[in-house]
Amino acid sequence: MNWNGVFPALTTKFHQDGSLDFDTFFLNVDAQLAAGVDGIILGGTLGESSVLSTAEKQDLTRRTIEYVAGRVPVVLNIAEGSTREAVQRAQEAQEIGAAGLMLLPAMRYPTDHRETVAYFTAVAQSTPLPIMIYNNPVDYKTLVTLEMFDELLDTCPNIEAVKESTRDISNVTRMVTRYGDRLHILGGVDTLALEALLMGAHGWVAGLVCAFPAETVAIFRLAKAGRIEEARAIYRWFLPLLELDIHPKLVQYIKLAEQLAGIGTEYVRAPRLTLVGEERERITAIIEHGIATRPTLPTFATEPATAAVHAE
């Protein structure tokens, strides 16, 4: 598993009646692949995991793997309330053919040190699939500390990466210093993505990439090529859009952006509702301004992340 590069946390597309919309979903997948993303993540927060049935997640994963046909790895997110369910989902993902897992701490109950390590260990030891730990104490209330990672990396060789969403950019440096290449670090907060890359992160689990894949990939490529001023210029244009990712309604905001960008629809499942009134007008204005002022991107934006990147 190559954890380097841009990994979109894709939204799940629905018809207006709430049924799965695979045509629009694969339209978006095509846009991601054309932009040069390095992997695809299904069933995360943006994927509205909490309102998908287990059967729907399995169907989505299976059909995505078939559609992508090995062009990039397909990673399934696991967010369960019990260790037993998480282990079962991991084993099912392996059977379906997922390339890896993104693993959240147990949902709804904020586990302590011993419980957190035991949970991750149980899931990791139930499957050979490579695992990326999702460390997001702001939204999910459980901080995966460096001391926890010490234990996990010592006993679970398939824990290979972390989605770093603590909002503490210094944590990237701490991890690079402590673990070197043993742990791949992927920035998980869109508004800190370039900062994370400049401090040594290997990749970016991105949200607004769902609507703006080429721009997201360009920032990553430029940053890794040392072309910082060019990356910074795109990032400054992008920031008002990236801030849509750090709001409780990030799903509605990003889906509206996908619709306005022509590669998605805004339909969500209840209890979420599509935007109305002043809020809709305000978010639409931000997105439309971003679309109208899109920057010119470098020609290498679709090259593989591992390729050498040169000036045009």
Buried (B, 14 or more C-beta within 10 A) or exposed (E): BBBBBBBBBBBBBBEEEEEBBBEBBBBBBEBBBEBBBBBBBBBBBBBBBEBBEEEBBBBBBBBBBEBBEEEBBBBBBBBBEEBEBBBBBBBBBBEBEBBBBBBBBBBEEBBEBEBBBBBBBBBBEBBEBBBBBBBBBEEBEBBBBEEBBEBBBEEBEBBBBBBBBBBBBEBBBBBBEEBEEEBBBBBBBBBBBBBBBBBEBBBBBBBBBBBBBBBBBBBBBBBBBEBBEBBBBBBEBBEEBBBBBBEEBBBBBBBBBBBBBEBBBBBBBEEBEBBEEEEBEEBBEBBEEBBEEBBEBBEBBBBBBEEEBEEE
